[in-house]
Amino acid sequence: MRFISHLHGRTAMLWVLLGALILSVCGAPIQATPGSAPTQEAPGGAPTQEASDRGAPGQDAPIFRVNPAQTGVFPSNGPTTLNELVWKFKTDSVISSSPAITDGVVYVGSQDSRLYALDARTGQEKWRFKIDGQVYSSPAVAGGMVYVGSGDGRLYALDARTGQEKWRFKIDGQVYSSPAVAGGMVYIGSNDGRLYALDAKTGQEQWTFNTGGEVASSSAVAGGMIYIGSLDGRLYALDAKTGQEKWRFKTDGEVVSSPAVAGRVVYVGSNDGRLYALDVETGQEKWRFKTGGPVASSPAIAGRVVYFSSLDGYLYVVR
């Protein structure tokens, strides 16, 4: 796992901080606790306090990169001040997976080898699904399905309402990358060095692409292209339908950062300590910004501003 679990913790923390730009909530604190359940684990975990009048999130974020295509562009603002804790939910291990929120439900994975679905307003557990490996991957929700990767080397597709498994796909390596969903396809990277493109409904493999290193980065899909980083130090741009390589860009460090796409620019960090801005069509560098440490976090874009963090301990805001 080398740098990966550390990466996920740092990335999850960044997204928790930036989540204040997205979610607007109100109400009194609620303690939500998981209930006991079987393998296809049934709903449980009622909160300790009724909250029928509590506010629900005002903006869906069906994946930690905001939308199923994972472009990393935020559509709206949230609260500018911290008012109070609304609720919290305890799993049986640490959480490095980032939550996905859609249709009033929060989906999150845990290193207790479960994926949880919780009521976004109250924190009450709707269902849980037992997986054979720890969940570092952040779930993606699209088309009534929730997709999540696991340390057991599989991508799972579940019914978003019930948690019933629809299909699973076996990969030759562990999955720390988070899935992207676009155009009827789901894309997932693996530490076997490949990016996989699968039919979102059936899980049938459509194509694979080999990079020169492990893939911990999560892909972004925009304009018929898919962008993915690799520990070989490169960002790749591929045709989303065929997997044909369009261009590659070499950095001076491993790329565990997940790219963000806005307009005609793709942004990505590198362990060489830089944030890069590249032309989406050609991969030509537009500019770079140097920090004092590896940039393992994934950039977020709101308006004409880019937010990202570095392992030098700073959160950077550039425009």
C-alpha positions as CSV (number, residue, x, y, z in Angstrom):
1,M,0.0,0.0,0.0
2,R,3.1,2.2,0.5
3,F,1.8,5.8,0.1
4,I,-1.8,4.9,-0.7
5,S,-3.5,4.7,2.7
6,H,-1.8,7.9,3.7
7,L,-3.0,9.5,0.5
8,H,-6.6,8.5,1.2
9,G,-6.6,9.9,4.7
10,R,-5.2,13.3,3.5
11,T,-7.5,13.4,0.5
12,A,-10.5,12.6,2.6
13,M,-9.6,15.4,5.0
14,L,-9.4,17.9,2.2
15,W,-12.8,16.9,0.9
16,V,-14.3,17.1,4.4
17,L,-13.0,20.7,4.6
18,L,-14.2,21.6,1.1
19,G,-17.5,19.9,1.8
20,A,-18.5,23.1,3.6
21,L,-18.7,24.7,0.2
22,I,-21.4,22.2,-0.9
23,L,-23.6,21.1,2.0
24,S,-26.1,23.3,3.8
25,V,-27.5,21.7,6.9
26,C,-29.2,22.8,10.1
27,G,-30.7,21.3,13.3
28,A,-29.6,19.9,16.6
29,P,-26.8,17.3,17.0
30,I,-27.8,13.7,16.5
31,Q,-25.8,10.6,17.4
32,A,-26.5,7.8,14.9
33,T,-25.2,4.3,15.8
34,P,-25.1,1.2,13.6
35,G,-27.3,-1.7,14.4
36,S,-26.5,-5.4,14.2
37,A,-27.3,-7.1,10.9
38,P,-26.6,-10.2,8.8
39,T,-24.2,-10.4,5.8
40,Q,-26.5,-8.7,3.3
41,E,-26.8,-6.5,6.2
42,A,-30.3,-5.2,6.9
43,P,-31.2,-1.6,8.0
44,G,-30.5,-0.7,11.6
45,G,-28.9,2.0,13.6
46,A,-31.6,4.5,14.7
47,P,-30.4,7.9,15.8
48,T,-30.7,8.7,19.5
49,Q,-32.9,11.7,18.9
50,E,-35.9,12.3,16.6
51,A,-35.2,14.9,13.9
52,S,-38.1,15.1,11.6
53,D,-37.6,18.8,11.1
54,R,-33.9,18.6,10.5
55,G,-32.5,20.1,7.3
56,A,-31.2,17.8,4.5
57,P,-28.3,18.6,2.3
58,G,-29.3,21.2,-0.3
59,Q,-27.0,20.0,-3.1
60,D,-26.4,16.4,-4.2
61,A,-22.8,15.2,-4.5
62,P,-23.1,11.6,-5.8
63,I,-19.3,11.1,-5.5
64,F,-16.4,12.6,-3.6
65,R,-15.4,14.5,-6.8
66,V,-18.9,16.1,-6.9
67,N,-20.5,14.4,-9.9
68,P,-20.4,10.8,-11.3
69,A,-17.9,11.9,-14.1
70,Q,-15.6,13.3,-11.3
71,T,-14.8,16.6,-12.9
72,G,-14.1,18.2,-9.5
73,V,-16.1,21.4,-10.3
74,F,-18.4,22.6,-7.5
75,P,-21.8,24.0,-8.7
76,S,-22.8,26.0,-5.6
77,N,-21.8,27.5,-2.3
78,G,-22.6,26.3,1.2
79,P,-22.5,27.7,4.8
80,T,-19.8,30.2,5.4
81,T,-19.7,29.7,9.2
82,L,-19.8,26.5,11.3
83,N,-23.1,26.4,13.3
84,E,-23.3,23.0,14.9
85,L,-23.0,19.2,14.6
86,V,-26.1,17.8,13.0
87,W,-25.3,14.1,13.5
88,K,-22.5,11.5,13.5
89,F,-22.4,7.8,12.7
90,K,-20.0,5.3,14.1
91,T,-18.6,2.4,12.0
92,D,-16.4,-0.5,13.4
93,S,-13.2,0.9,11.9
94,V,-11.5,4.0,10.5
95,I,-13.0,5.7,7.4
96,S,-10.8,7.0,4.6
97,S,-13.6,6.7,1.9
98,S,-15.3,10.0,1.1
99,P,-19.1,10.2,1.2
100,A,-21.4,10.4,-1.8
101,I,-24.8,12.2,-1.3
102,T,-27.8,11.9,-3.5
103,D,-31.6,11.8,-3.2
104,G,-31.4,12.3,0.6
105,V,-29.0,9.4,1.2
106,V,-25.3,9.4,2.2
107,Y,-23.2,6.5,1.0
108,V,-19.8,5.8,2.6
109,G,-17.4,2.9,2.9
110,S,-15.3,1.9,5.9
111,Q,-12.3,-0.2,6.6
112,D,-14.6,-2.5,8.6
113,S,-15.3,-3.9,5.1
114,R,-18.8,-2.5,4.7
115,L,-20.6,0.1,2.6
116,Y,-23.2,2.0,4.5
117,A,-26.3,3.9,3.3
118,L,-27.6,6.5,5.7
119,D,-30.4,9.0,5.8
120,A,-28.8,12.4,5.0
121,R,-31.1,14.3,7.3
122,T,-31.0,12.1,10.4
123,G,-28.0,9.7,10.0
124,Q,-30.3,6.7,10.4
125,E,-28.9,3.6,8.7
126,K,-30.9,2.4,5.7
127,W,-28.7,-0.6,4.8
128,R,-25.2,-1.9,4.9
129,F,-23.4,-4.3,2.6
130,K,-20.6,-6.6,3.7
131,I,-17.5,-6.7,1.4
132,D,-14.6,-9.2,1.6
133,G,-12.0,-6.4,1.8
134,Q,-11.4,-3.0,3.3
135,V,-13.1,-0.1,1.5
136,Y,-10.7,2.8,0.7
137,S,-12.5,3.6,-2.5
138,S,-15.2,6.3,-2.4
139,P,-18.6,5.3,-3.8
140,A,-20.2,6.7,-6.9
141,V,-24.0,6.9,-7.4
142,A,-25.6,7.0,-10.8
143,G,-28.7,5.6,-12.5
144,G,-30.1,4.0,-9.3
145,M,-26.8,2.1,-8.7
146,V,-24.0,2.7,-6.3
147,Y,-20.5,1.5,-7.3
148,V,-17.5,1.0,-5.0
149,G,-14.1,-0.7,-5.2
150,S,-12.5,-2.8,-2.5
151,G,-9.2,-4.1,-1.2
152,D,-10.4,-7.6,-2.2
153,G,-9.8,-6.6,-5.9
154,R,-13.4,-6.2,-6.9
155,L,-15.7,-3.5,-8.1
156,Y,-19.2,-3.9,-6.7
157,A,-22.5,-2.5,-8.2
158,L,-25.4,-2.4,-5.8
159,D,-29.0,-1.2,-6.0
160,A,-28.8,2.3,-4.4
161,R,-32.2,1.9,-2.7
162,T,-31.9,-1.6,-1.2
163,G,-28.2,-2.4,-1.2
164,Q,-28.8,-5.6,-3.2
165,E,-25.8,-6.7,-5.2
166,K,-26.3,-6.4,-9.0
167,W,-22.9,-7.5,-10.2
168,R,-19.2,-7.6,-9.2
169,F,-16.1,-7.5,-11.3
170,K,-12.8,-9.2,-10.4
171,I,-9.7,-7.1,-10.9
172,D,-6.1,-8.4,-10.7
173,G,-5.1,-5.9,-8.0
174,Q,-6.5,-4.1,-5.0
175,V,-8.7,-1.1,-5.7
176,Y,-8.0,2.2,-4.0
177,S,-9.2,4.3,-6.9
178,S,-12.8,5.5,-6.9
179,P,-15.1,4.8,-9.8
180,A,-16.3,7.4,-12.4
181,V,-19.6,6.9,-14.2
182,A,-20.4,8.5,-17.6
183,G,-22.1,7.5,-20.9
184,G,-23.3,4.2,-19.6
185,M,-19.8,3.2,-18.5
186,V,-18.1,2.9,-15.2
187,Y,-14.3,3.4,-15.0
188,I,-12.0,2.2,-12.3
189,G,-8.3,2.0,-11.7
190,S,-6.3,-0.6,-9.8
191,N,-2.9,-1.1,-8.4
192,D,-2.4,-3.7,-11.2
193,G,-1.6,-0.6,-13.3
194,R,-4.7,-0.7,-15.4
195,L,-7.7,1.4,-16.0
196,Y,-10.9,-0.7,-16.6
197,A,-14.0,0.4,-18.5
198,L,-17.1,-1.6,-17.8
199,D,-20.7,-1.6,-18.8
200,A,-22.5,0.2,-16.0
201,K,-25.5,-2.0,-16.1
202,T,-23.9,-5.4,-16.6
203,G,-20.3,-5.1,-15.4
204,Q,-19.1,-6.5,-18.7
205,E,-15.6,-5.3,-19.6
206,Q,-15.4,-3.0,-22.5
207,W,-11.7,-2.2,-22.6
208,T,-8.6,-1.9,-20.4
209,F,-5.6,0.5,-20.6
210,N,-2.2,-0.3,-19.1
211,T,-0.2,2.4,-17.5
212,G,3.4,2.1,-16.3
213,G,2.5,2.0,-12.6
214,E,-0.2,1.5,-10.0
215,V,-3.4,3.5,-10.4
216,A,-4.5,5.1,-7.2
217,S,-5.8,8.3,-8.9
218,S,-9.5,8.4,-9.8
219,S,-10.4,9.3,-13.3
220,A,-12.3,12.3,-14.6
221,V,-14.6,12.1,-17.7
222,A,-15.3,15.2,-19.8
223,G,-16.0,15.9,-23.5
224,G,-15.7,12.3,-24.5
225,M,-12.3,11.9,-22.9
226,I,-11.1,10.3,-19.7
227,Y,-8.2,11.5,-17.7
228,I,-6.3,9.3,-15.2
229,G,-3.0,9.6,-13.2
230,S,-0.6,6.8,-12.5
231,L,2.3,6.1,-10.1
232,D,4.5,6.1,-13.3
233,G,4.4,9.9,-13.0
234,R,2.1,10.5,-15.9
235,L,-1.4,11.9,-16.6
236,Y,-3.1,10.0,-19.4
237,A,-5.9,11.3,-21.7
238,L,-7.9,8.5,-23.4
239,D,-10.9,8.2,-25.6
240,A,-13.7,7.3,-23.2
241,K,-15.4,4.9,-25.6
242,T,-12.5,3.1,-27.0
243,G,-9.6,3.5,-24.5
244,Q,-7.3,4.8,-27.2
245,E,-4.6,7.1,-25.9
246,K,-4.8,10.7,-27.0
247,W,-1.9,12.1,-25.1
248,R,0.2,11.7,-22.0
249,F,2.0,14.2,-19.8
250,K,5.1,13.4,-17.7
251,T,5.6,14.9,-14.3
252,D,8.7,14.5,-12.1
253,G,6.8,12.5,-9.4
254,E,4.1,9.9,-8.9
255,V,0.6,11.0,-9.7
256,V,-1.9,9.9,-7.0
257,S,-3.9,13.1,-7.3
258,S,-7.2,12.8,-9.2
259,P,-7.6,15.3,-12.0
260,A,-10.2,18.0,-12.2
261,V,-11.6,19.3,-15.5
262,A,-13.1,22.8,-16.1
263,G,-13.6,24.2,-19.6
264,R,-10.5,23.4,-21.7
265,V,-8.2,22.8,-18.8
266,V,-7.4,19.7,-16.8
267,Y,-5.7,20.2,-13.4
268,V,-3.7,17.6,-11.5
269,G,-1.2,17.4,-8.7
270,S,2.0,15.4,-8.6
271,N,4.4,14.1,-5.9
272,D,7.0,16.4,-7.4
273,G,5.3,19.1,-5.4
274,R,3.5,20.9,-8.3
275,L,0.0,21.5,-9.5
276,Y,-0.2,21.4,-13.3
277,A,-2.8,23.0,-15.6
278,L,-2.9,21.3,-19.1
279,D,-4.9,21.8,-22.3
280,V,-7.6,19.1,-22.4
281,E,-7.1,18.4,-26.1
282,T,-3.4,18.4,-26.5
283,G,-1.9,17.9,-23.0
284,Q,0.2,21.0,-23.5
285,E,1.2,22.7,-20.2
286,K,-0.4,26.0,-19.5
287,W,1.1,26.7,-16.2
288,R,2.5,25.0,-13.0
289,F,2.5,26.0,-9.3
290,K,5.2,24.8,-7.0
291,T,4.6,23.9,-3.3
292,G,6.9,22.7,-0.6
293,G,5.7,19.1,-0.6
294,P,4.1,16.3,-2.6
295,V,0.6,17.3,-4.0
296,A,-1.3,14.1,-3.3
297,S,-4.7,15.8,-2.9
298,S,-7.1,16.3,-5.7
299,P,-7.9,19.8,-6.9
300,A,-11.4,21.3,-6.5
301,I,-12.6,24.1,-8.7
302,A,-15.3,26.7,-7.8
303,G,-15.8,29.6,-10.2
304,R,-12.3,30.5,-11.5
305,V,-10.5,29.4,-8.3
306,V,-8.6,26.1,-7.7
307,Y,-8.3,24.7,-4.2
308,F,-5.7,22.0,-3.4
309,S,-3.4,20.9,-0.6
310,S,0.1,19.8,-0.2
311,L,2.0,17.5,2.2
312,D,3.9,20.6,3.2
313,G,0.9,21.3,5.5
314,Y,-0.7,24.1,3.4
315,L,-4.1,24.4,1.7
316,Y,-3.5,26.5,-1.4
317,V,-6.0,28.7,-3.3
318,V,-4.9,29.9,-6.8
319,R,-6.4,31.7,-9.7
